[in-house]
Amino acid sequence: MANANRRRRTYIIRMEFQKDFIIKYCLLVLVAALLLSLIVYFFCGTTVTTVFKESRLRILSTNDFILPYLFWSSLIAVVCAVAACWRMTMIISNRLAGPLYRFEQDIAKIAEGDLTLRTRVRQKDEFQSLARIFSDLIEDWQVDMTAIKERAAELDKSMDLSPKDRVVLDEIKETLARYKV
């Protein structure tokens, strides 16, 4: 049940990134199919083919004979390949854009001073190791900030601070207060 709740419901996360990603890969498939068709067409340019057409034996250039078949088979293959490519790039771009979006959100929270969060991405998403490293980094910062806060509290209890040191300590405590650990 927990897995069902964690399923992504939004597939378009970063519209520009995903659109560019999908278009580039679909165009790559289209160009490859057209290039393949042109190569076949031009390699057959110097050959002839005998065919029965309309109950007559004819000798045609192979290009004239295969052009309609090449056109329709290429068109069908391109449509199928672009559809499959679109679907796959939608999934792949989603697995890239989702974690990037998560990192942006988490970095914004950290910038606000929240060191309690841990970055998690879905199991099938990319950047699993980056999320772990990022979470470890935040955890290290949390430990460091907690230690600094404790040291500042100890200094605050000390009676032998000069007024100048007390001002510096108050500034440090003020800065530390903005972090949630």
C-alpha positions in Angstrom: 0.0 0.0 0.0 2.9 2.3 0.8 4.2 1.8 -2.7 0.9 2.7 -4.3 0.9 6.0 -2.4 4.4 6.8 -3.6 3.5 6.4 -7.3 4.1 9.5 -9.3 0.9 11.0 -10.5 2.5 13.9 -12.5 4.5 12.9 -15.5 5.4 16.4 -16.7 7.5 17.9 -13.9 9.9 20.2 -15.8 8.0 21.0 -19.0 10.9 22.6 -21.0 13.5 20.0 -20.0 11.2 17.1 -20.8 9.8 18.6 -24.0 13.3 19.2 -25.4 14.5 15.8 -24.3 11.6 14.0 -26.0 11.7 16.1 -29.2 15.5 15.6 -29.6 15.3 11.8 -29.3 12.2 11.5 -31.5 14.0 13.6 -34.1 17.0 11.4 -33.8 14.8 8.3 -34.6 13.2 10.1 -37.5 16.5 11.2 -39.0 17.9 7.6 -38.6 14.9 6.1 -40.4 15.0 8.7 -43.2 18.8 8.2 -43.6 18.3 4.4 -43.8 15.6 4.8 -46.4 17.8 7.1 -48.5 20.8 4.8 -48.3 18.7 1.9 -49.5 17.1 4.0 -52.3 20.5 5.3 -53.6 22.2 1.9 -53.4 19.5 0.5 -55.6 19.8 3.3 -58.1 22.0 1.4 -60.6 20.1 -1.8 -60.6 17.0 -3.0 -62.5 14.2 -5.3 -61.4 11.8 -7.5 -63.4 8.3 -7.4 -62.1 4.9 -8.6 -63.1 2.8 -5.5 -63.0 -0.8 -5.5 -64.4 -0.2 -9.0 -65.9 2.8 -7.8 -67.8 6.4 -8.5 -67.4 8.2 -5.2 -66.9 11.8 -4.2 -66.4 12.0 -1.2 -64.0 14.8 0.5 -62.2 14.9 -0.9 -58.7 14.4 2.6 -57.3 11.1 3.0 -59.2 10.0 -0.4 -58.0 10.9 -0.1 -54.3 10.0 3.6 -53.8 6.4 3.1 -52.8 7.2 0.1 -50.6 10.1 1.9 -49.1 8.0 5.0 -48.4 5.1 3.2 -46.7 7.3 0.8 -44.7 9.5 3.7 -43.6 6.5 5.8 -42.7 5.0 2.9 -40.6 8.4 2.2 -39.0 9.0 5.9 -38.2 5.5 6.3 -36.6 6.0 3.2 -34.5 9.5 4.1 -33.5 8.6 7.7 -32.7 5.7 6.5 -30.6 7.9 4.1 -28.7 10.7 6.7 -28.4 8.2 9.3 -27.1 7.0 6.9 -24.4 10.5 5.8 -23.4 11.8 9.3 -23.3 8.8 10.4 -21.3 9.6 7.8 -18.7 13.4 8.5 -18.7 12.9 12.3 -18.6 10.5 11.8 -15.7 13.1 9.8 -13.8 15.6 12.5 -14.4 13.4 15.6 -13.8 11.7 14.2 -10.7 14.9 13.9 -8.6 16.2 17.2 -10.0 12.9 18.9 -8.8 13.3 17.1 -5.4 16.9 18.4 -5.1 15.8 22.0 -5.9 13.1 21.8 -3.3 15.4 20.4 -0.6 18.2 22.9 -1.4 15.6 25.7 -1.0 14.6 24.3 2.5 18.3 24.0 3.5 18.8 27.6 2.4 16.0 28.5 4.8 17.9 26.7 7.6 16.2 23.3 7.7 18.8 20.6 8.3 16.4 17.9 9.4 15.3 16.8 6.0 16.7 13.8 4.2 16.6 13.6 0.4 14.8 10.6 -1.0 14.0 9.7 -4.5 11.9 6.9 -5.9 13.5 3.5 -6.3 13.4 3.6 -10.1 14.5 7.2 -10.4 18.0 8.2 -11.3 20.5 9.9 -8.9 20.0 7.4 -6.0 23.7 7.7 -5.0 23.5 11.5 -5.3 20.5 11.6 -3.0 22.4 9.4 -0.4 25.5 11.6 -0.6 23.3 14.7 -0.3 21.5 13.3 2.8 24.8 12.3 4.4 26.1 15.8 3.8 23.1 17.3 5.4 23.4 14.9 8.3 27.0 15.9 8.8 26.0 19.6 8.8 23.3 18.8 11.3 25.8 17.1 13.6 28.3 20.0 13.2 25.6 22.7 13.8 24.4 20.8 16.9 28.0 20.7 18.3 28.5 24.4 17.5 25.2 25.3 19.3 26.3 23.3 22.3 29.7 25.0 22.4 28.0 28.4 22.0 25.7 27.5 25.0 28.7 26.6 27.1 30.4 29.8 26.2 27.2 31.7 27.0 27.3 30.3 30.5 30.9 31.3 31.0 31.3 34.4 33.1 34.8 35.4 31.9 33.7 36.8 28.5 34.6 40.4 27.6 31.7 42.6 26.4 33.3 42.4 22.9 33.3 38.6 23.1 29.7 38.6 24.4 28.6 40.6 21.3 30.4 38.2 19.0 28.8 35.2 20.8 25.4 36.8 20.5 25.9 37.2 16.8 26.9 33.6 16.5 23.9 32.5 18.5 21.7 34.6 16.3 23.1 33.0 13.2 22.8 29.5 14.6 19.2 30.2 15.6 18.2 30.3 12.0 19.1 26.6 11.6 16.7 23.8 12.5 18.6 20.8 13.6 
